[in-house]
């Protein structure tokens, strides 16, 4: 007797080969019916013997296509129709429904083999792809995910591609970006004025020759432009820094394969998995000094950010080449460029030549950045390969938009059980970033059919993101910065706040409940809210951003708070010009343009300055990053002392640490020893505080969030210390600990949990 079932699969089930998989599975089990896409996912009807239907359902749930992520399969029995075949039907739109969208996927091995085969019609074609790989998010205009709703609608299929596209047995069946040299995007090399120099394979070879000659090449990639140069050529790297206006911030590298990666960085098993995975992020790894990469690629650091090619174009460009700098195609602190004309206009005085193509980039999406921690990835920048895949929320939420913070901007749209965190968009201090932010919000709202009922902002009154959000005409919910950090971590771990956790929120700047600049906070967080139970003791921050850009100002403020004289033999004192020193002394004595701060980030800056590591910061967190690099060189000796005193909140006082550090500095200890002793003392102080508060509050879980926890040396010591005390520790796995994850926490708080 025939039975018929209607199934609905939700999750990432479009653009991942799901329909041909269903067709092949049903055909193999001698089932009839149909499968199709709509705005909510994939709909299926199958008819046949009950045993075959059971086998079909089991395979669907347990062995889906490798790129699919099934979140739910709903099944109902319906009357049999007596059909004679299984069909793939046209896609349909369902008002108000949504489906998940796949991130962009690195080119697969099958496509690479075809691209390398002289007998294949796609030999050396830089836009080869199939159902199992290639662009997704960066070319989708709308859902359901079909070619007319992507930027590939501009390329009518040739007969051969149309035949592959229509054949359910073909690897390219309904691969929406399908293309070949006859009908797909084309490649050319242009000079800085836009004049075409050569096309197709000749363009690739000419670009490689330019790189070997020490020239800078702008490369149009998947989610935007890169600026590339030879990473072993000091003059080329220096020229790129000068032209781009990027002083000390490290450049990312792209290398041809894992063997090439091992020549420039230390690659363990987890790093190899991340480098070669579908997402292909930039992975920050310990530097191999013998790798030949010039020092100016990442000055002052013992790590390099390395990625492998993820598009066929990158594979062709890297073939036979050494490591290349592959940095975002923009001017420093502006959004990545995606359009040919805009790139030619904006990068003409940076790049010598431009490797261009005519496939439109719908969504700007920079490279993701991760570190490896305890055998897992620690996100630093979440973008290509990860966005816009959602975080599953522990409870359903109403339609909300959260706009994040000011730096490392990323927003979050949420409804029901999904929180869609946008790709990294940059710092919101520039008009260009705000405009890119607006475009990205509009696109994700359209893509996921979410119309927010309220907007969530950081409590800081001066943030551009908050001011923009307040102009939307929606109800506004403001959330304290560090509460959002801990709530983001809880949300990604599926905690609803029914039981409290102790959150250690350590970062550079956040607007505090008392109007001070917070950044070293111990918060008791549950579904009812957050309560400050501990902090770094306040010191005066004079001059706002001036103290961030000139860390010696923060060091002098800390020395004064610790009653340590500003003697000329101290590097931070010598770095501060005497006239500025006099003005700063008056500011601190009279409280002029001074605000108290508990910032852990500013403490790290101050120590880096005191040790002579960094006196002027050219990019965010530079002093702390370089301080970590020195600590890794020499890890011996006693920890510097910190004091704990007071209650509600308990305060961590750094004054004893400063006195010990200055004594060691004058005794001639190495910078590495002193940096390591500071790290150990900092961990010991926060560990002691956490244990005291957890005992007093009956808490067994500690959540570590905030930008300071990008420091894996610190993070490792902190987690080991807390676990040794019998506490469970939460660290980030899905969203960054920095402000790039803030919007997720804002959603969680606004929805009244945690």
N, C-alpha and C positions, 0 to 999 in steps of 0.2 A: 504494500500500500504506500502511495506517495504522500509525503509530508512537505510543507513549505514553511520557511521561517524568514522573517524580516529582521535584519540586523542593522544596527547603526554603530559605527566605529568613530570615536572622537579622540583627538590628540593630534600629533603630527602625522597625518595620514594623507596629505596631499603634496605632490611634488617629490615623493619618495618611492615611487614604483608600486604603490599599494593596489591600484586597480588591476594592472597586469598580473600581479601576484595573486589577487583574488580570482581572476579569470583562469590562470593556469591551475590553481588549486581546485576550483570547481570543476574544470574540465577533467582533471586527473581523477576526480571522485565520481565522474559521470553525473554531475548535478546540472540542472538548468536554472535559468533565472537571469539576473542582471546585477550590475554594480555601477555606481555613478558618484560624482562629487556634488556636494552642494555647500552652501555657506556655513553649515554646521559640522561638516566632516565628510564621511563616506556612507552612502546608503547601499544596502545589499539585500537582495531577495534570492534565496536558494531553494531548490525543490529536488526531492529525490528520496531515497531510502533513509530511514531514521538513523541507521548506523553511519551512513555516509555524511549526513548532516552533523552528527555529533563529532565525527572526525574533522569536518570542515571547521566547525566552531573551535575545537581544541587547537588546531593548527593556526587559526587566526589569532587566538589569544597568546599562544606560547611560542610561535615561530614566525612572527611577522617579518617583513623586509628589514634589512639591517638599519636603515635610516629612519624607520618608523618608530614613533613613541606612542603606544596606545594607552590612553588614560581610562577609557571606558568602552565596553561593548554591551549594548542593549539588545535583547533578543525577545521576539514574540512569535507565537504560532499564528499562521494565517491560512486561509483555504488554499488548497493546491489548484493550479491553473492548467496543468497538463502541457507545459511548454516543452519544446524539443531541443533548445540550445541555450547556451549561456552567452549573454551579450554585455558589452560595455556601453552604457547609454550616455546621452549628452548631460553635461553639468547643468545644475539648476541653482538659482539664487533663492534663499529663504530669508525674507525680511526679518531683521533682528537677530538672526542666528550668526554664530561665529565658529570658525575653525582655527586651529593653531597653524602657524606658518613656520616652515623649516628655515633655520639659519643657512647661510651659504656653506657649501660642503667642498672640501678639497678634492681635486681631480683624482679619479680612481685609477687603479693599476691597469684595468682593461683599456681605458681610454689612453693611458700613457703608452701601452704596448702598440695600440693602433697608430698613435701619433708618431711612433718610432719606426713604423713599418713602411718602407718605400712603396710597397704594393698596395697600401691602403689609400682610399680616396681622401682620407683626412690626414695624410702624412704631413707632419710639421704644421698642422693647422692650429693656431694658438687659441681657438675658441671651441675646441672639441669638448663634448660633455655627453652624459647619458642620464638615464633615470636615477642612477646611483651616485651622481656627483654633479658639481657645478654650481652656478649662481642660483640663488633662490630669493632670499630677502631683499637683496640689493636691486632686483629687477621687477619685483611684484608691485603692480599698481593697485590691485584689488583682489578680492576673493569672490567666487571660487578660483582656485589657482589653475588657470588655463592660459594658453599662449596669448589670446587677445587681451588678457588682463595683465600682461607683462610688457616690458620694453622690447621684447622680441617680436611683438606684433608688427614692427617696422620691417621685418624680413620675411617675405613670403617664401614658403618652402619650395625647393626644387623637387622634381619627380622622385629622385632617390630618397631624399629626406622625408618627403610626404609618405612614401611607401613604408619606411621604417617607423614613422610616427603612428601609422595606422595599424601596424602589425602587433597584436598582443604578445606574440612570441619573441618579439625583438627587444633588445636591451634599451632601445630608445623609444619604446611605445609611450606616447604622451609625455615624453621628456620635453617640457615646454621651451627650454633654451636650445633645442636641437638645431644644429647648423652644420654647414660644410663650406669649403672654399667657393662653391658656386652660388650659394644663396645666403650665406651668413655674414657676420661682421667682418670687416677688413682692417688691416693694419698698415700704418705708414709712419715714416720718420719725417719730422719737420724741423726746420731751424727755428730760432727764437722769434722770427717774424711770421711764422706759420707757413712758410713756403715748403712744399713737399720735396724731400730730397730723394726718397726711394720708397718702395712699397713691399709688402709681404715679407718673404724670407730675406730679401736683401735688406729690408729695414731692420730686422733682428740682427743680422750680421754687422750692419753699420753701427747699431747701438752698442753691440759688444766691443767693436773696435774703438768707439768713443770712450767707453769705460776703461779699456786697457790703456788708452792714451791719457788718462787722468782727467777726463771731462765729466761733467755732471749731466745726467740724463733724467728727465722727467718721464715717468712711466705711468700711463693710465692703466690702473689695475681693475680690481673687482668692485670695491666700494669707494674708490677715489684714487688720486694720484700719489705716487711715491717719488721721492727724489733719491736717485741712486748714484753711487760712486764707488771706486775701488777702495775697500777698507784697509788695504795694505799700503796705500799711497798717501803719505802724510800731507803732501801738498794739496791733493784733491779733497781730503777730509777738512783741512783747514779752510780751503776756499768755500766749501759748502757751509761751514760754520759762519764764516764772515758774511756770505751772501744771504743766508737765511736769517741772520741775526740771532743765532742760537749759540750762546757762549759756552756753558759747561755741561748742559743737559746731555745725557748719553744718547747716542744714536743706536737704533736697532740694526741688526745684521740679518741678511738672508744668505744661506749657504745651500749648496746643491743637494746634499743628502746627509744622512746620519754620520757617515764616515767623515765628511767635511766638518760637521758640527763638532765631532770628537777632537778634531785638530785645534779648535779654538776655545772650547769650553769642556768642562768635566760633565759627562753624560752618564747618569745612572739609569736603572731600568724604568723608573717612573718618568724621568725626563725624556727618555727615548719614546715612551708611550705618548707623552704629550706632544713632543715635536712631530711625531709621525701620525698623529691622530686625525680624525675628520676635521677638527676645529682649526688645527695648525696655528695656535697662538704664538706670540713671542714668549719664549721661556727664558727667564733670568737665571743664569747658571754661573758657577765659579769659573773664572777665566783661566785658560791655559796660556801661560806666559810665552810658550814656544809657538803659539798659533800664528804669529806674523801680523796680527791686527795692530794697527798703530795706536799709540796711547791716547791720542786725541779723540778716538771713537767714544771712550767712556772715561774721561779724566777723573782721577781721584777715586776710582772704584776698582774692586777686585772681582767684579762680575761683568758679564756681557748679556745683552738681550738678543737671543738668536731665534730665528724661525726658518722653516723649510719652505720651498715653493709650494703654493697651494692652487695656483691656476696653471693651465698649460702654457700660457705666455711666460710666466715666471720660470717654469721648467726649461723652456727653450732659451730664455735669456741667461740662465745660470749655467747652462751646459758648457763645460770646459772653462768656467770662470772660477776665480777664487772668491773669498767672502766679499759681499757687497754691502755697503751701507744702504739701507732701505728704510728711509724715514718718511714721515707723512709729507705729502705734497702741499705745503702751505707755508705761510710766514709764521714765525713763532707766535703761539697763543691765539691763532685764528683757526677756523674750521678747515678740515681737509677739503680740497677742491675736487670737483667731480666732472665739470664741464670743460670740453676742449677749449672753447673761446676764453672762458674765465681763467683756465690754467695758463694759456698763452699770454694773457694780459697780466696775470698776477705773478707768474714765475719767470717771465722773460729775462729778468736780470739775475736769476738764480741758476736756471738750467741752460746748458749750451745747446742741447737738442731735445726734442720731444718725441717719445714713442707713443703714438696715438691710435685709437680705433673709434669706430662709429657705433658701438653698442652703448646706448644711453644708460647711465647709472641713475636709477630712480631714488635710491636711498644712500646717502653718504654713510660709510661704515668703516671706521679705522680698524687697525689691527688690535686684537686683544692681547693683553699682557698678563702672564701668570708667574708665580714662583712655585717651587716645589717645597712642600712642608709635610713631614711625616708620611711620605709616600703618596701624597695627594696634591692636587693643585690648590694654590692660594690665589684667588683672582686679585689682580691689581687694576686692570682696566678691562671691562666687559664690553665687547663689541662684536666684530666679525667672528662667525663660527658659533656664537652663543646667543646673541640677540636675534630675534625677539622671543626666544623660547621662554616661557613664563616660569615663575616660582609658584609652586602649589601652596596655597594658604591653608592653615589649619581650620579656618572657619570661613564661611561665605561673607562677602562684603558687598555693600551697595556700590553703584558706579562712582568711582573716585579718580581724580587726577592729583598726583603728588609731584611737586616740581623740584624736590631735592634742595641742594644748597647753592653755593656760589662757585666753588671750584670743582673740577672733575664732574661737570654737570651731567646728570642723567635723570629723566623723569620716569614716573611709573603710572600706568593706567591699570585699574583693577576693577573687576566685577565678578561676583560669584566666588569661585574658588581659585581664580587665576590672578596673578599680578604680573603684568607685562612691563618689565623694566627695559627702557630704551637702551640703545647703544650709547657709548661714551660720546659726549658732544663738545667737550672742551670747557673752558672757564668763562663764566657768564659776565665777565667784566668788559666784553667787547660787543658792539652792536652786531657784528657778523655772527657771533655765536648765538645771540638772542634770536636773530632771524632764522638761523638753522634750527634752533630749538622750536620755534613756532611751526616751521614746516614739518618737523618730525612729529610733533604732537598731533597736527592735523592728519598726517598720514596714518599714524597708529590708530587714531580714533576711527578713521574710515575703514582701516583694515580689519579691526576687531569689533566694529559696530558698538563702541562704547561711547555714550554721551554722559559725561560726569555730572553728578548732582551737586558736588562740592569739590573744592580745590584745597589741597593741603600744602602748607608752606612752613619754612623754617621761621622760628620766632625772631630772628635777627631783623630789625626794622630797615636795614639798608640794602639787603640783598636784591639784585636785579630780578632774580627769579621770583621772589616774593612780590615785588612791585608789579611785575608783569601779571602774575596770577591774580592779584587783587583787582586788576582791571578787567577781568573776564565777566564780572557781573554775577558770579556764583557765590554761595556761602563759603566763607574762608575758615579753615581750621588751622591754627598754628601749633606747632609741635617743637618742644625744646630739642636742640641739636643732638645732645648726647643720649637722651631718651630714645631718639630715632635710631641712633647707631646700635644700641642694644636691642631694640625692638626688631631691627632688620635681621640681626643674627638669630634671634629667637624664631622669627617667622620662617627663615630658611631651614631651620631645624624642626619645624612643625610644632613649636610650642605656643600654646594659646594664652599663657600667662595665668593658668589656673593655680600654679604653684610659683612662688617668687624665685627669681634668680638674682645673684649678685653680678651686676655688670660693671666691668672695668672699662671705661670709655676714655681712651688716651689718644689725643690728637693735638692739632695746632691751635685751632680757634673755634669756639662756639659761644653763642650768646647765652649767658647764664641767667638763671631765674632772678638773681639779684643785680643784674646789669653788668656784672664783671665778665671778663673774658675767661670762660672755662676751657678745660682741656685735659685735666687730670682728675677724673671723677670716678667714685665708687657709688653706684646707684642700686638701690633695691627696686627691682622692676617686676610688676605683676599686671594682671588685667586691669587693675584699678588705676595704675599710673606708675610714676617713678619718684623715689625719695632719695635725696642726696645723703649718703651716710659717711662718706669719706672723700678726701680731696688732697691734692698737693697744696701746701700752704701758699697763700697769695704772696706774690712779689709785684712790684710796680712795673707796668709796661708803659714805656714813654715813647710817644710819637707814632703809635699805631703801626702802619705798614713799614715805617722806617726801621723799626726794631726787627721786622722779619727780613728785610733786605740787607740789613747790617747787623749780623748776629752779635757783634761786639757790644752793641747797646744793651742787649738782653743779658750778656755776661756781666757787664758792669752793674746792672740793676741787681742781679743775683749776688754779686760780691758785696755790694752795699748792704743788702738784706742780711747777709751772713756776717757782717761787721768785719770784712776783709778789705784792707786798704787797697786803693787803686795805684799800686806801685808800677813803675815803668818796665820792670823786668817781666811782667805778665803779658803774654802775647795779645790778649784782648784789650789791655790798656794801651799798649803801644800802637795797636791798629786804629784806635780812635783819635783823630786829630785833636790837638789841644783845644782849639776853639770849640769844637763840637763837645769835647769832654766837659768844658766849663758850662755850656748850655745844658747838657744832660744832667750835670750835678745840680744845677738850679731847679730843673724840672722835677727831679726826684725829691729834692728837699722841700719844695714849695707845692708839689702836687699839681703842676701845670701840665695840661694835656697828658695826664697820666691816668691809667685805669688799672685796677688790680687784675692779675691773671693767675690762674692755677694751671696753665698750659704745660703739659708734658712735652709737646713738640718744641716749645720755646726753651724748655730746660735742656733738651738735647742740643738745640742751636747754641745755647750759651756755653755748654761744655765743649762743643766743637770749636768755638771761638777761643775759649780759654786755653785749649791745647794747641792752638795755632793751626788747626786743620782748615777752617773756612771762616773768613772775615766778611765776605760779601757773597750773598746768595744770588745766583743768576737763574735759579729755577726752584720750584716748590720742594721743600724738604732736603735741599742739597746738603746742608751741614749735617743733618742726622744720617743721611745715607753714607756720607764719607766717614762719619764717626763709626758707624757699623763696620765699614770696611777695615778700619784700623783695629777695631776690637777683635776681629777674626784673626789677626796676625799674631797676637800674643795674649794668651788666656790664662795667665798665672797670677798669683798673689791674692791678698785679702780683698774682700769687697769693701767699698767705701761705705761709711755709716750714714744712715738717715735716722731721724728721730720721729716717733709717733707720739702725738699728744692731743689732748682735748677729747671732746666727744660731741657727736651730733652736729656737725660731722667731725670724725677723727681726721687730724691733719698730718700729712707727711712733710716734715721739715727737711729741706736740703742743706741747711747751713752746715751741719757737721761734715757732709760730703765735700762742700766747697773748701773747708779748712784742710781736710786731708788731701784733696786734689792739689791745692796750691803748694802744700808741703812737698808732695811727690814731684811736682813740676820743678820746684827749686832744687830738689835732690837729684834731678837729672834722669828720672825714670823715662822709659820710652813712651811715646804717644800710644802705641798699641797696648802696653801694660795699663796705662791710666784709663784708656777707653774701656778696656775689658773690666777693670775694677769698678768703673762707673756703672756699666751694664749689670754686673753682678749685684752691686749695692741697690740699684734701682729695683731689680727683680725681688731681692730680699725684702725691701720695704713694702712693696705692693703685696707680696706673698703674706707677710705678717699682718698687714691690714686686712686682706681678704679672709685669712683664717679667723681673726678676731671678730669680724662682722658676721661671718657664716656661723660661728659658734653662738653669737649673741642672738641671731635671727632665726636659727634653725634651718639654714639654707645649705644645700648640698651641691649646687650647680653654679659655676662661675663662667660668665660670658665675656670674651675678650674681643673688643671692637674699637675702631678708630684707626686713623692713619699710622700711628706709631707701631701698630701691630703688622705693618708691612715688613718690619725689621724681623727677619726670621731667626736671627741670633737671639734677640730678645724674646720673641714668641716661643721659641723652643725652651729657653730657660724658664720662662713663666709657666708654661704648661707642665713641665716636669716638676717644678716646685709645688704647684697646686695639686697635682695628682699624688705626689708623695705625701701630701697632707690629707689624702682621702677624699678629695673633691673631684667632681666631674667637671670637665672643661669643654666649653663650646668655642670653636674657631670657625672662620668663614670658609665655605667650600663653593658656594654658588654666586655670591655677590661680593664686591670688594669691601674690605674693612674701612677703606677711606670714604670720602664723601660720595663716591660713585655708587654706593649702596644705600645712601641716606633715604632716597625716595621710597624704597620698599619699607623701611621702618616707619616713615610718615604714614603710609597706608595702614600699617598694622596698628599704630597708635590711634589714628583717626577712626578706625573701625572699632575702637574701644577694647582692643587687645593688642599686644600686651599693654 
